[in-house]
């Protein structure tokens, strides 16, 4: 492995790790469904039923992993899914889909 691919693995692992808690998946799913409009923290709390302090913890983890984008709008913070990052994570896994199956075709 070279340094570039090492960093790619570390970055992917960080993204998947941030998604490893059910409440984070719940938040992400709500944001994905909402699209580019996003939700304020209060709207997310109402939508997901996650307590404010717990939600802040999960939003912080998702933001650090660049799974979500947070933007200040006046006194509110708007949270949006980072669709580019999510696509990168999906591609990381799916780019090698079935490679071994295809490599073994025709071999005895």
C-alpha positions as CSV (number, residue, x, y, z in Angstrom):
1,X,0.0,0.0,0.0
2,X,1.2,3.5,-0.7
3,X,0.7,6.6,1.5
4,X,-2.2,7.8,-0.6
5,X,-4.1,4.5,-0.3
6,X,-3.2,4.3,3.4
7,X,-4.8,7.8,3.9
8,X,-7.8,6.6,1.8
9,X,-8.3,3.7,4.2
10,X,-7.9,5.8,7.3
11,X,-10.4,8.4,5.9
12,X,-12.9,5.7,5.0
13,X,-12.6,4.0,8.4
14,X,-13.2,7.4,10.1
15,X,-16.4,7.8,8.0
16,X,-17.7,4.4,8.7
17,X,-16.8,4.6,12.4
18,X,-18.8,7.9,12.7
19,X,-21.8,6.0,11.3
20,X,-21.5,3.1,13.7
21,X,-24.1,4.3,16.2
22,X,-27.8,3.8,15.5
23,X,-28.7,7.4,16.6
24,X,-26.1,8.8,14.1
25,X,-27.7,6.7,11.4
26,X,-31.1,8.0,12.4
27,X,-29.8,11.6,12.2
28,X,-28.1,11.0,8.9
29,X,-31.2,9.3,7.4
30,X,-33.3,12.3,8.4
31,X,-30.8,14.7,6.8
32,X,-30.5,12.6,3.6
33,X,-34.3,12.6,3.3
34,X,-34.4,16.4,3.9
35,X,-31.9,17.1,1.1
36,X,-30.0,20.3,0.8
37,X,-32.4,22.3,2.9
38,X,-31.1,20.5,6.1
39,X,-32.4,20.9,9.6
40,X,-31.6,23.1,12.5
41,X,-30.6,21.3,15.7
42,X,-34.0,21.9,17.2
43,X,-35.8,20.5,14.1
44,X,-33.5,17.5,14.2
45,X,-34.2,17.0,17.9
46,X,-37.9,17.0,17.2
47,X,-37.6,14.8,14.1
48,X,-35.4,12.2,15.8
49,X,-36.5,12.3,19.4
50,X,-32.8,12.4,20.5
51,X,-32.1,14.4,23.7
52,X,-30.3,17.7,23.1
53,X,-27.0,16.8,24.8
54,X,-26.9,13.4,23.1
55,X,-27.7,14.9,19.8
56,X,-24.9,17.5,20.1
57,X,-22.5,14.7,20.7
58,X,-23.6,12.7,17.7
59,X,-23.7,15.8,15.4
60,X,-20.1,16.6,16.5
61,X,-18.9,13.1,15.6
62,X,-20.7,13.3,12.2
63,X,-19.3,16.7,11.5
64,X,-15.7,15.7,12.4
65,X,-15.9,12.8,10.0
66,X,-17.3,15.2,7.4
67,X,-20.5,13.1,7.1
68,X,-22.5,16.2,7.7
69,X,-21.9,19.9,7.0
70,X,-22.9,22.4,9.7
71,X,-23.5,26.0,8.9
72,X,-24.4,28.9,11.1
73,X,-27.5,30.8,10.1
74,X,-28.1,33.6,12.5
75,X,-28.5,32.0,15.9
76,X,-29.1,28.5,14.5
77,X,-26.9,25.9,13.1
78,X,-28.2,24.2,10.0
79,X,-27.1,20.6,9.5
80,X,-27.0,19.0,6.0
81,X,-25.8,15.6,4.8
82,X,-22.5,15.9,2.9
83,X,-23.6,14.0,-0.2
84,X,-20.1,14.1,-1.7
85,X,-18.6,12.4,1.3
86,X,-21.4,9.8,1.4
87,X,-20.8,9.0,-2.2
88,X,-17.0,8.7,-1.5
89,X,-17.8,6.1,1.2
90,X,-20.2,4.2,-1.0
91,X,-17.6,4.2,-3.8
92,X,-14.8,3.0,-1.4
93,X,-16.8,-0.2,-0.8
94,X,-18.5,-0.6,-4.2
95,X,-15.6,0.1,-6.5
96,X,-14.3,-3.4,-5.8
97,X,-17.6,-5.1,-6.0
98,X,-17.3,-8.7,-7.3
99,X,-13.6,-8.2,-8.5
100,X,-12.6,-11.6,-7.2
101,X,-15.6,-13.2,-8.8
102,X,-14.6,-11.8,-12.2
103,X,-11.0,-12.7,-11.7
104,X,-11.9,-16.3,-11.1
105,X,-14.2,-16.6,-14.1
106,X,-12.7,-19.1,-16.5
107,X,-10.2,-20.4,-14.0
108,X,-10.3,-24.0,-12.8
